[in-house]
Amino acid sequence: MTRTIPIELTAQEAKLLFNTIRARAIYKPVKLPLGGEIWKPWMEELLQKLSCAATEAESPQ
């Protein structure tokens, strides 16, 4: 079950989170020793949400 938590972020906070998740996406195919993981499957949906939010924030109103 997925629970939604509303949160308000400043443009800088949203950009930081977006860039952090986007940078981790580069390492999706990487296999680390001892079973370490950089990319988690749930990050894909978060990246899409942040991408949409960034696009909306940049569009003129």
C-alpha positions as CSV (number, residue, x, y, z in Angstrom):
1,M,0.0,0.0,0.0
2,T,1.4,3.4,-1.0
3,R,0.7,6.3,1.2
4,T,1.0,9.9,-0.1
5,I,2.5,12.6,2.2
6,P,2.0,16.2,1.0
7,I,5.0,18.4,1.3
8,E,6.0,21.8,0.1
9,L,9.6,22.3,-1.2
10,T,11.3,25.5,-2.3
11,A,12.6,25.5,-5.9
12,Q,16.1,25.0,-4.5
13,E,15.1,22.0,-2.4
14,A,13.3,20.3,-5.2
15,K,16.2,20.9,-7.6
16,L,18.6,19.4,-5.1
17,L,16.5,16.3,-4.6
18,F,15.9,16.0,-8.4
19,N,19.7,16.2,-9.1
20,T,20.6,13.8,-6.4
21,I,18.1,11.1,-7.6
22,R,19.1,11.8,-11.3
23,A,22.8,11.3,-10.4
24,R,22.0,8.0,-8.7
25,A,20.1,6.9,-11.8
26,I,23.4,6.7,-13.7
27,Y,24.4,3.8,-11.5
28,K,21.3,1.7,-12.0
29,P,23.2,-1.1,-13.8
30,V,26.2,-1.1,-11.5
31,K,26.7,-4.2,-9.3
32,L,28.6,-3.4,-6.1
33,P,30.5,-5.8,-4.0
34,L,28.8,-7.2,-0.8
35,G,25.3,-6.5,-2.3
36,G,25.5,-2.7,-2.0
37,E,22.9,-0.8,-3.9
38,I,22.9,2.8,-5.1
39,W,19.6,2.7,-7.1
40,K,16.4,1.3,-5.5
41,P,13.4,0.5,-7.7
42,W,11.1,3.0,-5.9
43,M,13.5,5.8,-7.0
44,E,12.2,5.6,-10.6
45,E,8.7,6.9,-9.7
46,L,10.3,9.6,-7.5
47,L,12.5,10.7,-10.4
48,Q,9.4,11.0,-12.7
49,K,7.5,13.0,-10.1
50,L,10.4,15.4,-9.5
51,S,10.9,15.7,-13.3
52,C,7.3,16.7,-13.8
53,A,7.5,19.1,-10.8
54,A,10.6,20.7,-12.3
55,T,9.0,21.1,-15.7
56,E,5.9,22.7,-14.1
57,A,8.0,25.1,-12.0
58,E,10.0,26.3,-15.0
59,S,7.0,26.9,-17.3
60,P,5.7,30.4,-17.3
61,Q,2.3,30.9,-15.7
